Amino acid sequence: MNVFVFDIETVPDVDSARRLHQLDGLSDAEVAKVMFHLRRRETGGSDFLRLHLHRIVAIAAVLRSGDKVKVWSLGEEDSDEAELLRRFFDGIDRFVPTLVSWNGSGFDLPVLHYRALMHGISAPRYWDTGDEDRDFRWNNYHGRFHTRHTDLMDVLAAYQARANAPLDEIATMLGFPGKMGMSGAHVWDSYLAGDLAGIRNYCETDVLNTYLVYLRFQLIRGQLSSAEYARECKLLRDSLVQEDRTHLNEFVTAWSGT
């Protein structure tokens, strides 16, 4: 089975905001300030934008397939959003993996949906709910209790919003590195500074934390024995060491190996 763990990083969709709020003539930074101000006024304090006003600048993935595990960021640093989306949905249509996320149902997937809608990205396999493949009627990417997409945050919280927990805290509790390099709150500033490489690296470490939590989840489900869990962790560690990239080496160093 192909397991595809994913995470996205986003910035304000300033182009849409210009159209929605007649903000022509303002810089990207100025438009974003307006967006955050309007959102704070709407919510009474939070400037976290509505999901359709996020633009994707990075998608990171861990793919466990065959006897290998790989972590990478989709596309290149200069790939536009449409290219990132095409690579994401083309991979799903081609390999039909089990998707794994942390809060993917509440954030990542809705954002991906809105952006695919904007760019006209076709993904028939992803959207199938049984019309093309009868097996997808009972197990597809959109049913809350189906397994083609496992949102770890939702499942571990028993689908109770008040029980939701941050990935960083859960990962750290389990002996994994947790947040490294930055946080989602600083992505916009890093983007304005031109540090897209830093954003992609941060996204990769986040998706690695998600994958490690998933392995522990598979252990408590009985899908992995203790020996199998240890082998999966070793495979990941060895793969990261072999990659020999600075942020992945730092991740391995910070990982206690629990």
DOBA-909229 format. One record per residue: residue in three letters; x, y, z of N, C-alpha, C in turn. Coordinates in steps of 0.1 Angstrom, whole numbers, padded with zeros to 4 digits, m for minus. Example, Ala and Ser with C-alpha at 12.3 -4.5 7.8 and 13.67 -1.06 7.14 Angstrom:
BEGIN
- ala | 0132 | m0057 | 0078 | 0123 | m0045 | 0078 | 0132 | m0033 | 0078 .
- ser | 0128 | m0022 | 0071 | 0137 | m0011 | 0071 | 0129 | 0000 | 0079 .
//
This chain:
BEGIN
- met | 0008 | m0012 | 0000 | 0000 | 0000 | 0000 | 0009 | 0012 | 0000 .
- asn | 0005 | 0022 | m0008 | 0012 | 0035 | m0008 | 0006 | 0045 | 0002 .
- val | 0014 | 0049 | 0011 | 0009 | 0059 | 0022 | 0016 | 0073 | 0018 .
- phe | 0007 | 0083 | 0017 | 0011 | 0096 | 0013 | 0007 | 0106 | 0023 .
- val | 0017 | 0110 | 0031 | 0015 | 0120 | 0042 | 0018 | 0134 | 0036 .
- phe | 0009 | 0144 | 0039 | 0011 | 0157 | 0032 | 0008 | 0168 | 0042 .
- asp | 0014 | 0179 | 0038 | 0012 | 0192 | 0046 | 0014 | 0203 | 0036 .
- ile | 0007 | 0214 | 0038 | 0008 | 0226 | 0030 | 0012 | 0238 | 0038 .
- glu | 0018 | 0248 | 0031 | 0020 | 0261 | 0037 | 0014 | 0271 | 0028 .
- thr | 0008 | 0282 | 0034 | 0001 | 0291 | 0026 | 0004 | 0306 | 0030 .
- val | 0001 | 0315 | 0021 | 0002 | 0329 | 0023 | m0011 | 0335 | 0019 .
- pro | m0014 | 0348 | 0023 | m0026 | 0354 | 0018 | m0027 | 0355 | 0003 .
- asp | m0039 | 0352 | m0002 | m0042 | 0354 | m0016 | m0045 | 0368 | m0019 .
- val | m0034 | 0376 | m0021 | m0036 | 0391 | m0022 | m0043 | 0394 | m0035 .
- asp | m0041 | 0386 | m0046 | m0047 | 0389 | m0059 | m0062 | 0388 | m0058 .
- ser | m0067 | 0378 | m0051 | m0082 | 0377 | m0049 | m0087 | 0388 | m0040 .
- ala | m0079 | 0392 | m0030 | m0083 | 0403 | m0021 | m0084 | 0416 | m0028 .
- arg | m0075 | 0418 | m0038 | m0076 | 0430 | m0046 | m0089 | 0431 | m0053 .
- arg | m0094 | 0420 | m0059 | m0106 | 0419 | m0066 | m0118 | 0421 | m0057 .
- leu | m0118 | 0414 | m0045 | m0129 | 0414 | m0036 | m0131 | 0427 | m0029 .
- his | m0120 | 0434 | m0026 | m0121 | 0446 | m0018 | m0116 | 0459 | m0025 .
- gln | m0115 | 0458 | m0038 | m0111 | 0470 | m0046 | m0098 | 0476 | m0041 .
- leu | m0087 | 0468 | m0040 | m0075 | 0473 | m0034 | m0064 | 0475 | m0044 .
- asp | m0067 | 0478 | m0057 | m0057 | 0481 | m0067 | m0048 | 0492 | m0063 .
- gly | m0036 | 0491 | m0066 | m0026 | 0501 | m0063 | m0018 | 0499 | m0050 .
- leu | m0023 | 0490 | m0042 | m0016 | 0486 | m0029 | m0006 | 0475 | m0032 .
- ser | 0005 | 0475 | m0024 | 0015 | 0464 | m0025 | 0009 | 0452 | m0019 .
- asp | 0016 | 0440 | m0022 | 0012 | 0428 | m0016 | 0011 | 0429 | 0000 .
- ala | 0022 | 0435 | 0005 | 0022 | 0436 | 0020 | 0011 | 0444 | 0025 .
- glu | 0008 | 0455 | 0018 | m0003 | 0464 | 0022 | m0017 | 0457 | 0021 .
- val | m0019 | 0450 | 0010 | m0031 | 0442 | 0008 | m0033 | 0432 | 0020 .
- ala | m0022 | 0425 | 0023 | m0023 | 0415 | 0034 | m0027 | 0422 | 0047 .
- lys | m0021 | 0434 | 0050 | m0025 | 0441 | 0062 | m0040 | 0444 | 0062 .
- val | m0045 | 0448 | 0051 | m0060 | 0450 | 0050 | m0067 | 0437 | 0053 .
- met | m0063 | 0426 | 0047 | m0070 | 0414 | 0049 | m0070 | 0409 | 0064 .
- phe | m0058 | 0411 | 0070 | m0057 | 0407 | 0084 | m0066 | 0416 | 0093 .
- his | m0066 | 0429 | 0090 | m0074 | 0438 | 0097 | m0089 | 0435 | 0096 .
- leu | m0094 | 0432 | 0084 | m0108 | 0429 | 0082 | m0111 | 0416 | 0089 .
- arg | m0102 | 0406 | 0089 | m0105 | 0394 | 0096 | m0105 | 0396 | 0111 .
- arg | m0096 | 0404 | 0116 | m0097 | 0406 | 0131 | m0110 | 0413 | 0135 .
- arg | m0114 | 0422 | 0126 | m0127 | 0429 | 0129 | m0139 | 0419 | 0128 .
- glu | m0138 | 0410 | 0119 | m0148 | 0400 | 0117 | m0149 | 0390 | 0129 .
- thr | m0137 | 0386 | 0134 | m0137 | 0375 | 0144 | m0136 | 0381 | 0158 .
- gly | m0132 | 0393 | 0160 | m0131 | 0399 | 0173 | m0117 | 0397 | 0178 .
- gly | m0107 | 0393 | 0169 | m0093 | 0392 | 0174 | m0084 | 0384 | 0166 .
- ser | m0089 | 0373 | 0160 | m0081 | 0364 | 0152 | m0079 | 0369 | 0138 .
- asp | m0067 | 0369 | 0133 | m0064 | 0373 | 0119 | m0062 | 0361 | 0110 .
- phe | m0066 | 0349 | 0114 | m0065 | 0337 | 0106 | m0075 | 0338 | 0095 .
- leu | m0071 | 0339 | 0082 | m0079 | 0341 | 0071 | m0089 | 0330 | 0068 .
- arg | m0100 | 0333 | 0062 | m0109 | 0322 | 0057 | m0102 | 0314 | 0047 .
- leu | m0105 | 0301 | 0046 | m0097 | 0292 | 0039 | m0096 | 0295 | 0024 .
- his | m0106 | 0301 | 0018 | m0106 | 0304 | 0004 | m0097 | 0315 | 0000 .
- leu | m0092 | 0322 | 0011 | m0083 | 0333 | 0008 | m0068 | 0330 | 0011 .
- his | m0065 | 0317 | 0012 | m0051 | 0312 | 0013 | m0046 | 0308 | m0001 .
- arg | m0033 | 0311 | m0003 | m0026 | 0307 | m0015 | m0015 | 0297 | m0011 .
- ile | m0014 | 0286 | m0018 | m0004 | 0276 | m0015 | 0009 | 0279 | m0021 .
- val | 0020 | 0279 | m0012 | 0033 | 0282 | m0017 | 0042 | 0269 | m0015 .
- ala | 0038 | 0259 | m0007 | 0046 | 0247 | m0005 | 0037 | 0236 | m0002 .
- ile | 0040 | 0224 | m0008 | 0033 | 0211 | m0004 | 0045 | 0201 | m0001 .
- ala | 0045 | 0196 | 0011 | 0055 | 0186 | 0014 | 0049 | 0173 | 0016 .
- ala | 0056 | 0162 | 0013 | 0051 | 0149 | 0014 | 0061 | 0139 | 0019 .
- val | 0056 | 0129 | 0026 | 0063 | 0117 | 0029 | 0056 | 0105 | 0022 .
- leu | 0063 | 0098 | 0013 | 0057 | 0087 | 0006 | 0064 | 0074 | 0011 .
- arg | 0055 | 0065 | 0017 | 0060 | 0052 | 0021 | 0054 | 0042 | 0011 .
- ser | 0063 | 0036 | 0003 | 0059 | 0027 | m0008 | 0070 | 0016 | m0010 .
- gly | 0065 | 0004 | m0012 | 0075 | m0007 | m0013 | 0084 | m0008 | m0001 .
- asp | 0097 | m0008 | m0004 | 0106 | m0009 | 0007 | 0113 | 0005 | 0010 .
- lys | 0107 | 0016 | 0005 | 0113 | 0029 | 0006 | 0104 | 0039 | 0013 .
- val | 0110 | 0049 | 0019 | 0103 | 0061 | 0024 | 0111 | 0073 | 0019 .
- lys | 0103 | 0083 | 0015 | 0109 | 0095 | 0009 | 0102 | 0107 | 0014 .
- val | 0109 | 0118 | 0017 | 0103 | 0131 | 0020 | 0108 | 0141 | 0010 .
- trp | 0099 | 0150 | 0005 | 0103 | 0160 | m0004 | 0092 | 0170 | m0005 .
- ser | 0096 | 0181 | m0012 | 0086 | 0192 | m0015 | 0082 | 0191 | m0029 .
- leu | 0069 | 0191 | m0032 | 0065 | 0190 | m0046 | 0070 | 0202 | m0054 .
- gly | 0073 | 0199 | m0067 | 0077 | 0210 | m0076 | 0091 | 0216 | m0072 .
- glu | 0094 | 0227 | m0078 | 0106 | 0234 | m0075 | 0103 | 0247 | m0068 .
- glu | 0113 | 0254 | m0063 | 0111 | 0267 | m0056 | 0104 | 0277 | m0065 .
- asp | 0106 | 0277 | m0078 | 0100 | 0286 | m0087 | 0087 | 0281 | m0093 .
- ser | 0082 | 0269 | m0089 | 0069 | 0264 | m0094 | 0058 | 0273 | m0089 .
- asp | 0048 | 0275 | m0098 | 0037 | 0283 | m0094 | 0027 | 0274 | m0087 .
- glu | 0016 | 0280 | m0082 | 0007 | 0273 | m0074 | 0000 | 0262 | m0082 .
- ala | m0003 | 0265 | m0094 | m0010 | 0255 | m0103 | m0002 | 0243 | m0105 .
- glu | 0011 | 0245 | m0106 | 0020 | 0233 | m0108 | 0021 | 0224 | m0096 .
- leu | 0021 | 0231 | m0084 | 0021 | 0223 | m0072 | 0008 | 0215 | m0071 .
- leu | m0003 | 0221 | m0074 | m0016 | 0214 | m0073 | m0017 | 0203 | m0083 .
- arg | m0012 | 0205 | m0095 | m0012 | 0194 | m0105 | m0004 | 0182 | m0100 .
- arg | 0008 | 0185 | m0095 | 0016 | 0174 | m0090 | 0010 | 0166 | m0079 .
- phe | 0003 | 0173 | m0070 | m0004 | 0167 | m0059 | m0015 | 0158 | m0064 .
- phe | m0024 | 0163 | m0072 | m0036 | 0156 | m0076 | m0032 | 0145 | m0087 .
- asp | m0022 | 0148 | m0095 | m0018 | 0138 | m0105 | m0012 | 0125 | m0097 .
- gly | m0005 | 0128 | m0086 | 0000 | 0117 | m0079 | m0011 | 0108 | m0072 .
- ile | m0021 | 0115 | m0068 | m0032 | 0107 | m0062 | m0039 | 0099 | m0073 .
- asp | m0042 | 0106 | m0085 | m0049 | 0099 | m0095 | m0040 | 0087 | m0100 .
- arg | m0027 | 0088 | m0100 | m0019 | 0077 | m0105 | m0017 | 0066 | m0096 .
- phe | m0014 | 0069 | m0083 | m0010 | 0059 | m0073 | m0022 | 0055 | m0063 .
- val | m0032 | 0063 | m0062 | m0043 | 0061 | m0053 | m0038 | 0057 | m0039 .
- pro | m0031 | 0066 | m0033 | m0025 | 0063 | m0020 | m0035 | 0065 | m0009 .
- thr | m0031 | 0060 | 0003 | m0038 | 0064 | 0015 | m0032 | 0077 | 0019 .
- leu | m0041 | 0087 | 0020 | m0036 | 0100 | 0024 | m0036 | 0101 | 0040 .
- val | m0026 | 0108 | 0045 | m0025 | 0110 | 0059 | m0022 | 0125 | 0062 .
- ser | m0028 | 0131 | 0072 | m0026 | 0145 | 0075 | m0028 | 0148 | 0089 .
- trp | m0025 | 0160 | 0093 | m0029 | 0165 | 0106 | m0037 | 0177 | 0104 .
- asn | m0050 | 0176 | 0107 | m0060 | 0187 | 0104 | m0062 | 0189 | 0089 .
- gly | m0060 | 0178 | 0081 | m0062 | 0179 | 0067 | m0076 | 0182 | 0063 .
- ser | m0085 | 0176 | 0071 | m0100 | 0178 | 0068 | m0104 | 0192 | 0071 .
- gly | m0098 | 0198 | 0081 | m0102 | 0211 | 0085 | m0095 | 0223 | 0078 .
- phe | m0083 | 0220 | 0072 | m0076 | 0230 | 0066 | m0070 | 0226 | 0053 .
- asp | m0060 | 0217 | 0052 | m0053 | 0215 | 0040 | m0062 | 0211 | 0028 .
- leu | m0070 | 0201 | 0030 | m0079 | 0197 | 0019 | m0088 | 0208 | 0014 .
- pro | m0096 | 0214 | 0023 | m0104 | 0225 | 0018 | m0097 | 0236 | 0010 .
- val | m0085 | 0239 | 0015 | m0076 | 0249 | 0007 | m0073 | 0243 | m0006 .
- leu | m0068 | 0231 | m0006 | m0065 | 0225 | m0019 | m0077 | 0224 | m0029 .
- his | m0089 | 0222 | m0023 | m0101 | 0222 | m0032 | m0103 | 0236 | m0038 .
- tyr | m0103 | 0246 | m0030 | m0106 | 0259 | m0035 | m0095 | 0264 | m0045 .
- arg | m0083 | 0260 | m0043 | m0072 | 0264 | m0052 | m0073 | 0256 | m0065 .
- ala | m0077 | 0243 | m0064 | m0079 | 0235 | m0076 | m0091 | 0241 | m0084 .
- leu | m0101 | 0245 | m0077 | m0112 | 0251 | m0084 | m0108 | 0264 | m0091 .
- met | m0100 | 0272 | m0085 | m0095 | 0284 | m0091 | m0087 | 0282 | m0104 .
- his | m0078 | 0271 | m0103 | m0069 | 0269 | m0114 | m0075 | 0259 | m0124 .
- gly | m0086 | 0253 | m0121 | m0092 | 0243 | m0130 | m0084 | 0230 | m0131 .
- ile | m0079 | 0225 | m0120 | m0071 | 0213 | m0119 | m0080 | 0201 | m0119 .
- ser | m0079 | 0192 | m0129 | m0087 | 0180 | m0129 | m0081 | 0169 | m0121 .
- ala | m0089 | 0162 | m0113 | m0085 | 0151 | m0104 | m0096 | 0141 | m0103 .
- pro | m0100 | 0134 | m0114 | m0112 | 0125 | m0113 | m0111 | 0114 | m0103 .
- arg | m0099 | 0108 | m0101 | m0098 | 0098 | m0091 | m0100 | 0103 | m0077 .
- tyr | m0094 | 0114 | m0074 | m0096 | 0120 | m0061 | m0110 | 0123 | m0057 .
- trp | m0118 | 0128 | m0067 | m0132 | 0132 | m0064 | m0142 | 0121 | m0066 .
- asp | m0138 | 0109 | m0070 | m0147 | 0098 | m0072 | m0153 | 0094 | m0059 .
- thr | m0166 | 0092 | m0059 | m0173 | 0087 | m0047 | m0181 | 0075 | m0051 .
- gly | m0177 | 0068 | m0062 | m0184 | 0056 | m0066 | m0190 | 0056 | m0080 .
- asp | m0190 | 0067 | m0086 | m0196 | 0068 | m0099 | m0187 | 0061 | m0110 .
- glu | m0174 | 0061 | m0108 | m0165 | 0055 | m0117 | m0160 | 0041 | m0112 .
- asp | m0158 | 0041 | m0099 | m0152 | 0028 | m0092 | m0161 | 0025 | m0081 .
- arg | m0168 | 0014 | m0081 | m0178 | 0011 | m0070 | m0171 | 0010 | m0057 .
- asp | m0158 | 0006 | m0056 | m0151 | 0005 | m0044 | m0151 | 0018 | m0037 .
- phe | m0151 | 0029 | m0044 | m0150 | 0042 | m0039 | m0163 | 0047 | m0032 .
- arg | m0173 | 0040 | m0035 | m0186 | 0044 | m0028 | m0185 | 0042 | m0013 .
- trp | m0178 | 0031 | m0009 | m0177 | 0028 | 0005 | m0164 | 0032 | 0011 .
- asn | m0154 | 0037 | 0003 | m0142 | 0041 | 0009 | m0135 | 0051 | m0001 .
- asn | m0138 | 0064 | 0001 | m0132 | 0074 | m0007 | m0125 | 0084 | 0001 .
- tyr | m0120 | 0095 | m0006 | m0112 | 0105 | 0000 | m0120 | 0115 | 0008 .
- his | m0133 | 0114 | 0007 | m0141 | 0125 | 0013 | m0150 | 0121 | 0024 .
- gly | m0153 | 0108 | 0026 | m0162 | 0103 | 0037 | m0155 | 0104 | 0050 .
- arg | m0162 | 0110 | 0060 | m0156 | 0112 | 0073 | m0150 | 0100 | 0079 .
- phe | m0156 | 0089 | 0078 | m0152 | 0077 | 0085 | m0145 | 0067 | 0075 .
- his | m0141 | 0071 | 0064 | m0134 | 0063 | 0054 | m0119 | 0064 | 0057 .
- thr | m0112 | 0054 | 0051 | m0098 | 0053 | 0055 | m0088 | 0057 | 0043 .
- arg | m0093 | 0062 | 0032 | m0084 | 0066 | 0021 | m0078 | 0079 | 0025 .
- his | m0084 | 0087 | 0034 | m0077 | 0098 | 0041 | m0079 | 0097 | 0056 .
- thr | m0067 | 0096 | 0063 | m0068 | 0096 | 0077 | m0063 | 0110 | 0082 .
- asp | m0072 | 0117 | 0088 | m0068 | 0130 | 0095 | m0065 | 0126 | 0109 .
- leu | m0053 | 0125 | 0113 | m0049 | 0121 | 0126 | m0055 | 0130 | 0137 .
- met | m0055 | 0143 | 0135 | m0060 | 0151 | 0145 | m0075 | 0148 | 0148 .
- asp | m0083 | 0146 | 0138 | m0097 | 0143 | 0139 | m0099 | 0130 | 0146 .
- val | m0091 | 0119 | 0141 | m0093 | 0106 | 0147 | m0089 | 0105 | 0161 .
- leu | m0078 | 0111 | 0165 | m0073 | 0110 | 0178 | m0082 | 0118 | 0188 .
- ala | m0088 | 0129 | 0183 | m0097 | 0137 | 0191 | m0111 | 0131 | 0191 .
- ala | m0113 | 0119 | 0185 | m0126 | 0113 | 0184 | m0137 | 0122 | 0178 .
- tyr | m0132 | 0130 | 0168 | m0140 | 0139 | 0161 | m0147 | 0150 | 0169 .
- gln | m0141 | 0153 | 0181 | m0146 | 0163 | 0190 | m0137 | 0175 | 0189 .
- ala | m0142 | 0186 | 0184 | m0133 | 0198 | 0182 | m0127 | 0203 | 0195 .
- arg | m0134 | 0201 | 0206 | m0128 | 0206 | 0219 | m0116 | 0197 | 0223 .
- ala | m0115 | 0186 | 0217 | m0104 | 0177 | 0220 | m0092 | 0178 | 0211 .
- asn | m0093 | 0187 | 0201 | m0082 | 0188 | 0191 | m0069 | 0193 | 0198 .
- ala | m0058 | 0188 | 0193 | m0045 | 0192 | 0198 | m0035 | 0196 | 0187 .
- pro | m0026 | 0205 | 0191 | m0016 | 0209 | 0181 | m0006 | 0198 | 0177 .
- leu | m0002 | 0197 | 0165 | 0007 | 0187 | 0161 | 0021 | 0188 | 0168 .
- asp | 0025 | 0201 | 0170 | 0038 | 0203 | 0177 | 0038 | 0197 | 0191 .
- glu | 0027 | 0199 | 0198 | 0027 | 0194 | 0212 | 0026 | 0179 | 0212 .
- ile | 0018 | 0173 | 0203 | 0017 | 0158 | 0203 | 0030 | 0152 | 0199 .
- ala | 0037 | 0158 | 0189 | 0049 | 0152 | 0184 | 0060 | 0154 | 0195 .
- thr | 0061 | 0165 | 0202 | 0070 | 0167 | 0212 | 0068 | 0157 | 0224 .
- met | 0055 | 0155 | 0227 | 0052 | 0146 | 0238 | 0057 | 0132 | 0235 .
- leu | 0057 | 0128 | 0222 | 0061 | 0115 | 0218 | 0076 | 0113 | 0216 .
- gly | 0083 | 0124 | 0218 | 0098 | 0124 | 0217 | 0102 | 0127 | 0203 .
- phe | 0093 | 0132 | 0194 | 0097 | 0137 | 0181 | 0101 | 0151 | 0181 .
- pro | 0108 | 0156 | 0171 | 0113 | 0170 | 0171 | 0103 | 0181 | 0173 .
- gly | 0091 | 0180 | 0167 | 0081 | 0191 | 0168 | 0085 | 0202 | 0158 .
- lys | 0080 | 0214 | 0161 | 0083 | 0225 | 0152 | 0098 | 0228 | 0151 .
- met | 0102 | 0230 | 0138 | 0116 | 0234 | 0136 | 0117 | 0245 | 0126 .
- gly | 0126 | 0255 | 0129 | 0128 | 0265 | 0119 | 0119 | 0277 | 0119 .
- met | 0106 | 0275 | 0120 | 0096 | 0286 | 0120 | 0083 | 0280 | 0124 .
- ser | 0073 | 0288 | 0124 | 0059 | 0283 | 0126 | 0050 | 0288 | 0115 .
- gly | 0038 | 0283 | 0114 | 0029 | 0288 | 0103 | 0027 | 0303 | 0104 .
- ala | 0027 | 0308 | 0116 | 0025 | 0323 | 0118 | 0035 | 0331 | 0111 .
- his | 0047 | 0325 | 0109 | 0058 | 0333 | 0103 | 0060 | 0331 | 0088 .
- val | 0052 | 0323 | 0082 | 0054 | 0319 | 0068 | 0053 | 0332 | 0059 .
- trp | 0043 | 0340 | 0062 | 0041 | 0352 | 0054 | 0053 | 0361 | 0054 .
- asp | 0058 | 0363 | 0066 | 0070 | 0372 | 0067 | 0082 | 0365 | 0060 .
- ser | 0084 | 0352 | 0061 | 0094 | 0346 | 0054 | 0092 | 0346 | 0039 .
- tyr | 0080 | 0346 | 0034 | 0077 | 0347 | 0020 | 0080 | 0361 | 0015 .
- leu | 0077 | 0371 | 0022 | 0080 | 0384 | 0018 | 0095 | 0387 | 0018 .
- ala | 0102 | 0380 | 0026 | 0117 | 0381 | 0027 | 0124 | 0372 | 0016 .
- gly | 0116 | 0365 | 0008 | 0121 | 0357 | m0003 | 0127 | 0343 | 0002 .
- asp | 0123 | 0339 | 0014 | 0129 | 0327 | 0019 | 0120 | 0315 | 0016 .
- leu | 0117 | 0312 | 0004 | 0109 | 0301 | 0000 | 0115 | 0288 | 0004 .
- ala | 0129 | 0287 | 0003 | 0136 | 0275 | 0006 | 0133 | 0271 | 0021 .
- gly | 0134 | 0282 | 0030 | 0131 | 0279 | 0044 | 0117 | 0275 | 0046 .
- ile | 0107 | 0280 | 0039 | 0093 | 0276 | 0040 | 0092 | 0261 | 0036 .
- arg | 0098 | 0257 | 0025 | 0097 | 0243 | 0020 | 0104 | 0234 | 0030 .
- asn | 0115 | 0238 | 0036 | 0122 | 0229 | 0046 | 0114 | 0228 | 0058 .
- tyr | 0108 | 0239 | 0063 | 0099 | 0238 | 0075 | 0087 | 0229 | 0072 .
- cys | 0081 | 0230 | 0060 | 0070 | 0221 | 0057 | 0074 | 0207 | 0057 .
- glu | 0086 | 0204 | 0052 | 0091 | 0190 | 0052 | 0092 | 0184 | 0067 .
- thr | 0097 | 0193 | 0076 | 0099 | 0188 | 0089 | 0085 | 0186 | 0096 .
- asp | 0076 | 0194 | 0092 | 0062 | 0193 | 0098 | 0056 | 0179 | 0093 .
- val | 0058 | 0176 | 0080 | 0052 | 0164 | 0075 | 0059 | 0152 | 0081 .
- leu | 0072 | 0153 | 0084 | 0079 | 0142 | 0091 | 0073 | 0140 | 0104 .
- asn | 0070 | 0150 | 0112 | 0064 | 0148 | 0125 | 0050 | 0141 | 0123 .
- thr | 0043 | 0145 | 0113 | 0030 | 0139 | 0111 | 0032 | 0124 | 0108 .
- tyr | 0042 | 0120 | 0100 | 0044 | 0106 | 0096 | 0048 | 0098 | 0109 .
- leu | 0056 | 0104 | 0117 | 0060 | 0097 | 0129 | 0048 | 0095 | 0139 .
- val | 0040 | 0105 | 0140 | 0027 | 0103 | 0148 | 0019 | 0092 | 0141 .
- tyr | 0018 | 0091 | 0128 | 0010 | 0081 | 0121 | 0016 | 0067 | 0124 .
- leu | 0029 | 0066 | 0124 | 0035 | 0053 | 0127 | 0031 | 0048 | 0142 .
- arg | 0031 | 0058 | 0151 | 0027 | 0055 | 0165 | 0012 | 0051 | 0165 .
- phe | 0004 | 0058 | 0157 | m0010 | 0055 | 0156 | m0012 | 0041 | 0151 .
- gln | m0004 | 0037 | 0141 | m0005 | 0023 | 0135 | m0001 | 0013 | 0146 .
- leu | 0008 | 0017 | 0154 | 0012 | 0008 | 0165 | 0001 | 0005 | 0175 .
- ile | m0006 | 0016 | 0179 | m0017 | 0014 | 0189 | m0029 | 0008 | 0183 .
- arg | m0030 | 0009 | 0170 | m0041 | 0002 | 0163 | m0039 | m0013 | 0161 .
- gly | m0026 | m0017 | 0163 | m0023 | m0031 | 0161 | m0019 | m0034 | 0146 .
- gln | m0018 | m0023 | 0138 | m0014 | m0025 | 0124 | 0001 | m0027 | 0123 .
- leu | 0009 | m0023 | 0133 | 0023 | m0025 | 0134 | 0026 | m0032 | 0147 .
- ser | 0034 | m0042 | 0147 | 0039 | m0047 | 0159 | 0050 | m0038 | 0164 .
- ser | 0055 | m0041 | 0177 | 0066 | m0032 | 0182 | 0078 | m0034 | 0174 .
- ala | 0081 | m0046 | 0169 | 0093 | m0048 | 0161 | 0091 | m0041 | 0147 .
- glu | 0079 | m0041 | 0142 | 0077 | m0035 | 0129 | 0078 | m0020 | 0130 .
- tyr | 0072 | m0015 | 0141 | 0073 | 0000 | 0144 | 0087 | 0004 | 0145 .
- ala | 0096 | m0003 | 0152 | 0110 | 0000 | 0153 | 0117 | 0000 | 0140 .
- arg | 0113 | m0010 | 0131 | 0119 | m0011 | 0118 | 0115 | 0001 | 0109 .
- glu | 0102 | 0005 | 0110 | 0098 | 0017 | 0102 | 0105 | 0030 | 0107 .
- cys | 0107 | 0031 | 0120 | 0114 | 0043 | 0124 | 0129 | 0043 | 0120 .
- lys | 0135 | 0031 | 0120 | 0149 | 0030 | 0115 | 0150 | 0033 | 0101 .
- leu | 0140 | 0028 | 0093 | 0140 | 0030 | 0078 | 0140 | 0045 | 0076 .
- leu | 0131 | 0052 | 0083 | 0130 | 0066 | 0081 | 0143 | 0073 | 0085 .
- arg | 0148 | 0070 | 0096 | 0160 | 0076 | 0101 | 0172 | 0074 | 0091 .
- asp | 0173 | 0062 | 0087 | 0184 | 0059 | 0077 | 0182 | 0066 | 0064 .
- ser | 0169 | 0067 | 0060 | 0166 | 0075 | 0047 | 0170 | 0089 | 0048 .
- leu | 0167 | 0095 | 0060 | 0170 | 0110 | 0062 | 0185 | 0112 | 0062 .
- val | 0192 | 0103 | 0069 | 0206 | 0104 | 0070 | 0213 | 0103 | 0056 .
- gln | 0207 | 0094 | 0048 | 0212 | 0092 | 0034 | 0210 | 0104 | 0026 .
- glu | 0199 | 0111 | 0028 | 0196 | 0124 | 0020 | 0206 | 0134 | 0023 .
- asp | 0211 | 0135 | 0035 | 0222 | 0144 | 0039 | 0219 | 0158 | 0035 .
- arg | 0207 | 0163 | 0039 | 0203 | 0177 | 0038 | 0203 | 0183 | 0051 .
- thr | 0207 | 0196 | 0052 | 0209 | 0202 | 0065 | 0197 | 0201 | 0074 .
- his | 0185 | 0205 | 0069 | 0174 | 0205 | 0078 | 0169 | 0191 | 0082 .
- leu | 0172 | 0181 | 0073 | 0169 | 0167 | 0077 | 0179 | 0162 | 0087 .
- asn | 0191 | 0166 | 0086 | 0201 | 0162 | 0096 | 0198 | 0167 | 0109 .
- glu | 0193 | 0180 | 0109 | 0189 | 0186 | 0122 | 0177 | 0179 | 0128 .
- phe | 0168 | 0175 | 0119 | 0156 | 0167 | 0124 | 0161 | 0154 | 0131 .
- val | 0170 | 0147 | 0124 | 0174 | 0134 | 0130 | 0181 | 0137 | 0143 .
- thr | 0189 | 0147 | 0144 | 0196 | 0150 | 0156 | 0187 | 0153 | 0168 .
- ala | 0176 | 0160 | 0164 | 0166 | 0164 | 0174 | 0156 | 0153 | 0178 .
- trp | 0156 | 0142 | 0170 | 0147 | 0131 | 0172 | 0153 | 0121 | 0182 .
- ser | 0146 | 0119 | 0193 | 0152 | 0111 | 0204 | 0152 | 0096 | 0200 .
- gly | 0144 | 0093 | 0189 | 0144 | 0079 | 0186 | 0134 | 0070 | 0194 .
- thr | 0125 | 0077 | 0201 | 0115 | 0070 | 0209 | 0106 | 0062 | 0201 .
//
